[in-house]
Amino acid sequence: MNKKEILHTLELARKNSRKRKFNQTVDIIFNLKSIDLKKNKVDGFVTFPKAIKERKIGAFVDASLKDKAKEFCSVVVLKEEFPNYKNKKLAKKLAKQADFFIAQVTLMPQVASIFGRFLGPKGKMPNPKIGAVIAPNADLKQVTNDLKKTFRIEAKGGNIVKTLVGKEDNSDEEIASNILLVNEALVSILPKGNENIRNVILKLSMGMPIRIGETEEEIKKRLEVKNNENKKERKSEKKETKEIKKDEKA
């Protein structure tokens, strides 16, 4: 996959997507092959140059970072408040309130013990790989800004990795650069790299899925097949409706 191919596919994706009343997302879908996800977990992160969508950051901190955390984070849980979250209902609610959580490194044992079973399954435990486990002197503005530009790339629900790479109003250059970043991050965590990727699909949220490298002629043939199938379905529906009306009159 190269930038030229991606830009051409983006052009086709826009061409084959009707204009909507909202700013559609641009999604990339990697179909994987020759990989056993039970033995090889596909789970990583990618950080884009610019934020694509609004993200909320939660924080587990003590009094020393209280003010900074409240300035840059949407949800702040202080050390002395941890016991309150032994209440399952409160802990489950907290897990839904942020996209990522950060935590002071000294508090991680308590965070894991109290919040791990609620944040872990959602992939929201503070992760040192993305700078979410912080020192008391951490620059929270930088940490939170980076996290707002970070997306998880994970294979779940089959051999598929799907992630957002932009919005309809982003330039093709920005989106193409983001796709290359995702591809690089994914290849680095696959056991056989590019050999584990069957194909890559690009689409606007409500648009036609188009394989990167697919030609305009191939797309036209797909559309013709789909239109013919739709015509057959409509004919079949009309025939069934007529038969039902005949039965009703009989």
Helices and strands as residue ranges (DSSP letters): H 3-15, E 25-32, E 43-47, E 57-61, G 63-65, H 66-72, E 75-78, G 79-86, H 88-95, E 100-104, G 105-107, H 108-119, G 120-122, G 128-130, E 133-134, H 140-147, E 150-154, E 160-167, H 172-189, G 193-196, E 197-204, E 210-211, H 216-249
